[in-house]
Amino acid sequence: MEETLIETGGDLGKQKLWRLFLLSKKYRILRHALLFTIFLLLYVINPQDRGYTAEVNFYAGIVDFIYIMLVFYFNIYFLVPKLLLKGKVYQYVLAVLMIGAITFLIICSAEILLSDYRVSKDSTLGQNWLSGLIYFLTTFIILISFTTAIKVFQYLIIHLEKLNQIQKLNFQNELSILKNQISPHFLFNTLNNINILTDTNPKLASKLIINLSDLLRYQIYDGVEDSILLSADVTFIKNFLFVESLRKDNFKYDISFTGSQKDIFLPPLLFIPFVENSVKHIDNENPLVKVNFHLENNNLKFVCINSTNSDTNQKQKNEGIGLTNIKKRLQLLFPQKHDLKIENKDNVFKVELNLTL
């Protein structure tokens, strides 16, 4: 049997023993020895009485056993991988039928050549021939089915493992790309704010730079982690809204946390795209952003509301790298475990995200 194994470091130790036995090179000799022993025991424990003398029965049994093993390995090493697993089903079936026909002709020829060595030569000859045919068909069908099933099962496990690794790799690559897109996008907007304040209010610009250092510290150290505390994300959003409040006149914001006060771990930069999008498309005449986190049992509800107007409604609906990326991240990180609702009506833009943790 083909003994390719997809080794995955620490994951290897978690695989079940039967999978290791079936796939690992380490157990190759043991696998073949076990199969060889099983077939041998079947002949020793339940030898077929072919109606010949004891000596002929003995040698015929040896030849029969050798032939079965040859068919076994020919099927498992050539027919299945070269034909069946490559989609050549008809060729495989034809090859199996040809082997069966050739085997049957060999058995018939042997019956004729060895007829002088039969113990009984009376009318029971037809019955012996019929029982031999039934035995051959049963053995041949079981042998082909068993060996084919083993090889196909092994093939499926190996390729499912490969597919799983490819999916994990694609997941990590896509997630990394999305996170790397979010970080420069946010940094660009913040630096643009500092640039504006440098001319209008240098003191506030200086204070903003200090605040920005905290934001960058979060992105450099926390943002690259697989998961961070929710409290760190909340603090990050507070700092971000504070930065925006220094730049915009009459900017009002409110951020609250309700429900259970316990802290939980979540992927970083999960909520900032929504908040960033709200600030970007806020109503300049009445700038208002409200953010609420509500944690209850294993459910987290995030709500972000901002004021808007008719001129920015359509823009807010269609624009923003952040919103596009976060939707992709949610599909990757919380498949079937998230519900995202976005409403834009009555000069209010509302994002509601429910996560099942």
N, C-alpha and C positions, 0 to 999 in steps of 0.2 A: 504493500500500500504506500501511496505517496505520503511522505512524512514531513511536508512543509509545515512549519509552525510560525505563526506571527507572534514574535516575542515582544511584550509590552512592558518590560521592566517590572515595576511593582504590581502591575495588573496580573502578571503571570501567576503569582502566588495565590491570587484570588480565584483563579479558574478552578472548576471542579475537576476532581481526579479523573473522571471518565474522559473529559476532554483532553487532558494531558496524555492519558494513555492512548487515546485515539490519534493524536496529532504529533506528539513530541518525538523527536529523533531518539531521545534517550530510551524510549520504550519500544523502539522498532523491532529489535530482536525478540523481545518478550511478546509482542503482538503476534508475530509470525509463529513463534513457538507454541503459543496458546491455540491458534487456529490449527496448526499441524497436529497438536495433541488431541483436539476435539475430533477431527476427522479420523485420526488413528484409533481413538477409543470407540468410535462408532463401528469400526470394523472388528475390533477385538471383542467388544461386548455383544454386538449383534451381527455376527458374520452371516452372510447370505449362503444358504444351501443351494448350490447351482445344479445339484443332481449328479455331480461327478464324484470320482474317487476322492478320498481325503487329500491326497497329494496334489491332484489337479485343482481341487477347490482352494488349497492353500496358495498355490502359485497364481491362480486366476485372481484371487483376492489381492495379492500384491500388485499385479498388473493393473487391476481395477483402481486400487488406491493411488498408484502413481499417475494414472491417466486423469483421475479426478483432480489431483493437485495441479497437474499441468493445465487443465481447463480453468481451474480456479485462478491461477496466476496469469494465464493468457487473457482471461476476461478482465481481471482487475488492473493489469498493467498495460494492456494494449487496446482491447475492444472498448472499454468504458472511456478511458481518457482520450483515445484517438478518434472515436466515433461518437459515442453517446453524449459526452460532455461538450463536444464541439457542434452539437445540433444535428448530427447526421444520424437521426433516429432510424430511418428506413434501412440505411446501410448496416446499422448495428443489429437490427432485427434479422435482416437477411444473413448476416454473418453467424448469428446464434443459430438460426435454422439450419444453415449449412453444416455447422459443427454437430448439431443434433443428428442430422441425416447421415453424416459420415460416421458418427459414433454408432448409430443404429446398424449401419451396413457392416461395420467391424464386428459388432456383437453377433449379427446373423452369420457372418463368415466363420467366426470362432465357434458358434454352435454346431455348424456343419463339420468343421475340421476336427472338433473334439467329441463328435458323436460316439466314437468307439470307446470313449472313456466314461460313458454314462453308467451309473450303477444300475439304472432301470431303463429298459428299452421297449417297454410295452406302450399301451395306448395313452399313457399319461404324458407322452412327449409333447403333445400339443398344449397340455396344461402347463408344463414346465416352460415352454416357449412363451406362452401368454403371461405367466407370472414374471418371467424375465423382462418382457416388454414393459409391463406395468412398473416393475422396479426401476427400470432404466428411465422411463418418463418421469417418475416421481423424483428420482435422485437428480436427474438433469435439471428439471425445473427448479427444485429447491436450491441446487448449487448455483445456478445462474442468478436466481432472484436474490439469494443471500449475498453473493459477492458483489452484485451490482448495487444492492442497497447499501452495503458498507462503503463502497467507493463514492457513491453519490452523496451519502450522508457526510462523509469526511470532506468532500468537495464543498458542500454547502456551508459547513462550519467554518472552513478556512476562508471562503469568500465573504461570508457574513462578517467575520472578524476583520478582514481587509476593508470592507465597506464601512464598518463601524469606525475604524481608525481614520479612514478618509473623511468621514463626516465630522469626527472630532477635530481633525486638522483644519478642515474648511471652517468649522465653527470658530476655532481660535483665531484663524487668520481674518475672517470677516469681522469678528468682534474687535480685534486689534485695530483694523482699518477704521471701523466706526468710531472707536474711542479717540483715535488719532485725528479724525476729522473734527470731532467736537472740541477738543482742546484748542487748536489754533483759531477756530471760529470764535470761541469765547474771548481768547486773548486779543484778537484783532479788535473786537468791539470795546474792550476795556481800555486798550491803549489809545483808541480813538477818542474815548472820553477824556483821558488824561491830556491829550493833545489840545482838546478844546478848552479845558480848564486852565491850562498853562497860560493862556492869554487873558482869560476872563477873571480867574481867581487863583493866583499862584499858591496861596496858603492851602486852599482846598486841594489843589493838584498835588502838593507835597503830602497831605494827609491821605489822599487817594493812592499815592504810590506805596505808602506804608501798608494800606489795606490790601493793595494788589499783591504785595509780597506774601501776605497770608493766603490769598487766593491761589497764588502760584505754588506755594508750599503744599497746599492741598492737592493740586493737580500733579505736581512732581512726585510726591511721596504716596499720597492716598489714592490718587486717580489711576495709578498703574497697578494697584492691587486688584485681586479678583473680587474681594468684598471688603466693605468698610462698615463702621457703625452708622446707623441712621442719624444719630446725633451729629456726626461729622458732616454729613450731607446737609442737614438743617442749618448748621453753623455756616457752611459754605454759601448757602442761599441767602442767609441773613447778611453776610458780608457783601455779596453781590448786589442785593437790593439797597444796601447802604451806599455803595459806590454810585448806583444810579440816582439815589436821592440827592447826592451832592451835585449832580450834573443837571438834573431837571428841576425846573421851578414848580413849586406846589406838588411835588411828587409825594404821594402817600402810599404806604405799604403796610401790610399786616401779615405776620406769619405766626401760626399757632400750632400747637400739638395737643390733641385730645385723645381720650381713651386710655389704654394701658400706658403707663410711664416706663415700661421696660424698654431696654435698647435692643436692637436687632441688627443683624448683618445683612447688607444688601450690596449689589454691584454699584460701584461709584458712578458719579455723573449720570444718574438715572433720571433725575427730576429737573436739573438745571436747564435742559433745552426748552422745556415748557415755560419755565420762568423767564428765560432769556427771550423767547418768542413773544411773551406777553409784554415785556418791557419794550421790545422793538416796535410793536404795533399798538402801543398804548394811545389813548386819546390825549393829545397834548393840552387840551383845554381843561380836562379833568383827569389828570394822570392818577390812576389807582390800580394797585395790584394786591390781591389777597391770596394767601397760600395757607392751606390747612392740611395737616397730617392727622389721620385718625387710625389708631392701631387698636384692634380688638381681636383677641384670640390669635388666629393665624391669618388674619386678613388686614391688609393695609390699604387705606383709602387716601388718595392724594387728590386734592382739588386746588386748581389755580384759576383765579378769575381776574380779568382785567377789563377796564373800561375801553371802549373803542367807539368808532363812529362809522358812518356810512362810507366814507372815503377809504377807510383802511380795512373794512370788512373783507372785501375780496382778496386784498393783498395778504391779510393774515391767514386766509383760508388756503392760499396756494404757495406761499413763500416759506423759506426757512430750511436750511440744511439740517438744523438741529432736530426739527420735528420728523423729517424723513428718516434720519438716522435712528432716532429713539424708537420709532415704530419697528425698524428692523431688529434693533437690539432686544426689544420686548418679545418679538417672535422667536429669537434665539434663546433668550434667557428664561422666559416664562411661557413656553408653548402650552396652550390650553389652560394656562393659569393666570391670565390677565384679561382685563376688560377695559378698553380705552374708549371713552366717549368725548367727542368734541362738539360743542354747540357754539353757534355764532348768531345771536339774535338779540333784538332790543338793545343794541349798543353795548352788549356784554358778551365777551368771549370767555367761554368756560371749558376747562379741561378737567375731566374726572378719570382717574386711573385707579382701578381696583386690582390688587395683587393678592394671590393666594400663596402664602409662604410655606 
